[in-house]
Amino acid sequence: MSIRIQEADFDLSTEIAQLRQGDSQVGAVVSFLGTVRDMNEGSQVKGMTLEHYPGMTEKALEEILDQAKSRWDIRKTLVIHRVGPLLPEDQIVLVAVTSAHRGEAFSACEFIMDYLKTAAPFWKKEDTPEGSRWVDARVSDDAAMARWLKK
């Protein structure tokens, strides 16, 4: 289990290679890469700033990765989440999961990402031509997370 919250960008292929390195039991690697869009809710996005609460954020992410490990037979997990100022097309988040079989890895990756979108202690402010605005989770994000709470 690896969690990194950082301002610096990351290299997707390097991170995936390191995650699966030395583990011959890995038969599947599933990843999600989130990037900054240039449009949101009908407005142009010139940039965004992501904030977090150091210490609290890492603890919350550790708890969700522990939950994923208890629900699915997975080998390793990686979450890299960037904070600070970002521009359209910049990478924001990487979630990667390894397992022996793809189904476990897909489910665990989706579960972790749904949690990140709805309940992780990150705050996102977008800069638009109309001014800055804080962004909340979408109703669809809340619905995606709710299905995991039923299981």
C-alpha positions in Angstrom: 0.0 0.0 0.0 1.5 3.3 -1.1 0.0 6.8 -0.7 1.7 9.9 -2.0 0.3 13.4 -1.9 2.5 15.8 -3.8 2.8 18.9 -5.9 5.2 17.3 -8.4 4.0 15.5 -11.5 4.6 11.8 -11.9 5.4 9.4 -14.7 2.6 6.9 -15.3 4.7 4.1 -16.8 7.4 4.4 -14.1 4.8 4.2 -11.3 3.1 1.1 -12.8 6.4 -0.6 -13.4 7.5 0.0 -9.8 4.2 -1.2 -8.4 4.4 -4.6 -10.1 8.1 -5.1 -9.9 9.3 -8.2 -8.1 5.8 -9.8 -7.7 5.3 -12.8 -9.9 1.8 -13.4 -8.5 0.5 -10.3 -10.3 -1.7 -11.2 -13.2 -3.6 -7.9 -13.5 -2.8 -4.3 -13.1 -5.7 -1.8 -13.2 -5.2 1.9 -13.1 -7.1 5.1 -13.3 -5.5 8.4 -14.3 -7.5 11.6 -13.6 -6.6 14.8 -15.4 -7.7 18.5 -15.4 -10.4 19.2 -18.0 -10.6 22.6 -19.7 -14.4 22.7 -19.4 -16.6 22.0 -16.4 -20.3 22.7 -15.8 -20.4 24.8 -19.0 -17.5 27.1 -18.1 -13.9 27.2 -19.3 -11.4 26.1 -16.7 -8.2 28.1 -16.8 -6.7 26.2 -13.9 -7.5 24.6 -10.5 -6.0 24.5 -7.1 -6.3 21.4 -5.0 -5.9 21.6 -1.2 -5.7 19.0 1.6 -5.2 18.7 5.3 -1.8 17.1 5.8 -1.9 14.1 8.1 -5.7 13.8 8.0 -5.8 13.1 4.3 -3.2 10.4 4.4 -5.0 8.7 7.3 -8.3 8.8 5.5 -6.7 7.2 2.4 -5.0 4.5 4.4 -8.4 3.6 5.8 -9.9 3.3 2.4 -7.0 1.2 1.1 -7.4 -1.1 4.1 -11.1 -1.5 3.2 -10.3 -2.3 -0.4 -7.8 -4.9 0.8 -10.3 -6.5 3.1 -13.0 -6.6 0.3 -10.9 -7.9 -2.6 -8.0 -10.3 -3.0 -5.5 -7.6 -4.2 -1.7 -7.5 -3.9 -0.6 -3.9 -3.9 -2.3 -0.4 -4.2 -0.9 2.9 -5.2 -2.6 6.3 -4.8 -0.8 9.5 -6.0 -2.8 12.7 -5.6 -1.4 16.0 -6.6 -2.1 19.2 -4.7 -1.4 22.9 -5.5 -2.0 24.7 -8.7 -2.8 22.7 -11.9 -3.6 23.5 -15.5 -5.8 21.8 -18.1 -4.3 18.5 -19.2 -2.2 18.2 -16.0 -2.4 14.8 -14.2 -4.2 15.0 -10.9 -4.5 11.5 -9.5 -3.3 8.0 -10.1 -5.0 4.9 -8.6 -3.4 1.6 -9.4 -4.2 -1.9 -8.1 -2.5 -5.2 -8.7 -4.0 -8.6 -8.2 -3.8 -12.2 -9.5 -7.0 -11.6 -11.5 -8.5 -8.6 -13.3 -12.0 -8.7 -11.6 -10.6 -8.0 -8.2 -8.3 -5.3 -9.4 -11.1 -3.5 -11.4 -13.5 -3.5 -8.5 -10.9 -2.3 -6.0 -9.6 0.4 -8.3 -13.2 1.7 -8.9 -14.0 1.6 -5.2 -10.9 3.6 -4.3 -11.6 6.2 -7.0 -15.3 6.5 -6.0 -14.1 7.2 -2.4 -11.6 9.8 -3.6 -14.2 11.7 -5.6 -16.7 11.8 -2.7 -15.2 11.5 0.7 -11.5 12.1 0.7 -10.4 15.3 2.4 -9.4 17.3 -0.7 -10.8 20.6 -1.7 -10.9 21.7 -5.4 -11.2 25.3 -6.6 -11.5 26.0 -10.3 -10.5 29.3 -11.9 -12.9 30.3 -14.7 -13.5 33.5 -16.7 -16.4 34.2 -14.3 -14.1 33.9 -11.3 -13.0 31.2 -8.8 -15.4 28.5 -7.5 -15.2 25.6 -5.1 -16.2 22.3 -6.7 -18.4 19.7 -4.9 -18.8 16.0 -5.7 -21.4 15.4 -8.4 -24.7 13.6 -7.7 -23.4 10.8 -10.0 -20.2 10.5 -7.8 -22.3 10.2 -4.7 -24.5 7.5 -6.4 -21.4 5.6 -7.4 -20.1 5.6 -3.9 -23.5 4.7 -2.4 -23.5 1.3 -4.2 -20.3 0.3 -2.3 -22.0 1.1 1.1 -24.7 -1.5 0.4 -22.2 -4.3 0.0 
